[in-house]
Amino acid sequence: MRMAKVSVSIPDDIVAAAKAAGLNISRLATLALSSELDRQAKVAELDAYLAQLEHELGPVSTDEATEAAEWAARIEAANDEAASHSRRSA
């Protein structure tokens, strides 16, 4: 695979720590960029799907949005509680 040379700005202390840890900065930068591109593609797919649903079903009502936010908050709180319990048990 052909590789392009690029210049990136990284704080000196991070570069020094990465080198001290024996990390391949180019490889990590490539993996980070690849992961971000994948994340952005997934967000774009989700946005397209949500737009399709809105077109087919109409917009989400304020009550539905509030109910969804409350549900998500309960799930997040339960996950936080489970993670906290797991850390205390370890």
Secondary structure, DSSP 8 states (H G I E B T S, - for coil): -----------HHHHHHHHHTT--HHHHHHHHHHHHHHHHHHHHHHHHHHHHHHHHH----HHHHHHHHHHHHHHHHHHHHHHHHHHHH-
